């Protein structure tokens, strides 16, 4: 492997935006899932979200804070990770990674000896 080829066949979606919210990268799965809703390279990520979700995302981007949560729809679970990314130590934008999961999600407390 010479670079980031793994993201194209990653079994979840990966979307990367610049600091202004313009989509600069989507992996193949994200392109299939979000492309019909406007989630394409060159488009604003804020056009792909309802107003309330867009406001939350803007706040995360402005404060460069990560947000990880579990979403459930139709009995299927999805882990969603939204986080800032950096280039040369400078804030460059935000990324979102989603991955389908089983519910309930296992939880391990790693400071216990039996986990």
Protein Blocks (a to p, Z undefined) as FASTA:
>chain_A
ZZlmmmmmocbdcddddfkopafbdcfklmmmmmmnopaghiafklmpcfklmmmmmmmm
mnopacdddddeehiacddddddddeehiafbdcddddddddddddddfkbfkZZ
